[in-house]
């Protein structure tokens, strides 16, 4: 079974506003409400690509109940832990105002509730897949990802981590199967600016030296790079298409890569699926469907460095 963890899920209120003016009453031209959070996005896309999975994490209040309801309607099994105080956050995303977002805080997670999640994860077995994705609430220790990986270290579980900063660096010693920083996040880890695919490779290999098995780097309109545990380097240009919604594109890349790997155990196919799925979501008003991914896959070009 595949499990995703979203520590601070949200309802994403995605709106466009024509002629937005500060200090004035503005009315939406379009609006869309979706369950949000990196792990949740991964879960939804995995399901749309045909892979059953279970979404874990914390929800609170009426917004939390709506998140669960929307997840179940999408076909994903939701096994969230309910928090009695506070509300799951609402994130407002102004998609036509330079990607402007206002993200909520979310509820405080007690030590008792955190332990309940760890107990859930203790039930994972050999062959399961776990995706740890996104930020964590301020009430949670920054070591939580590494704590989870340490608990599961001897289980032969395939673990994917999509996080930034110390959350990511702290897990590398436990050899995650896949990590997926973007080029800006990769640069921040080493205090450098990375703008080309060629610059990506040595720093991705530094993360492998620290313990990561496979490093997938997304670069927006410039495409992506994969450095595998076998020493191979794959590159992809961004497939052509109209950018409609960048929300969830990186999470879709993770879901596509996992789908490709689990179906064929071939890194080139997994990478092509990842790039195709991330791009298909960017070209869609919502997260990509299987049909949209297949259409992009047919014209997605991958090259392998010699």
Secondary structure, DSSP 8 states (H G I E B T S, - for coil): -EEEEETT-EEEEEEEETT--TTS---EEEEEEEEESHHHHHHHHHHHTT--EEEEEEEEHHHHHHHHHHHHHTT-EE--EEESSS--EEEEEETTSTTEEE--------HHHHHHHHHHHTT--TT-EEEEES---TTS-TTHHHHHHHHTTTS--EEEEE--HHHHHTTGGG--SEE--BHHHHHHHHT----SHHHHHHHHHHHHHTT-SEEEEE-GGG-EEEE-TTS-EEEE----------TTHHHHHHHHHHHHHHHH--HHHHHHHHHHHHHHHHTSSSS--HHHHHHHHTT--EEE--
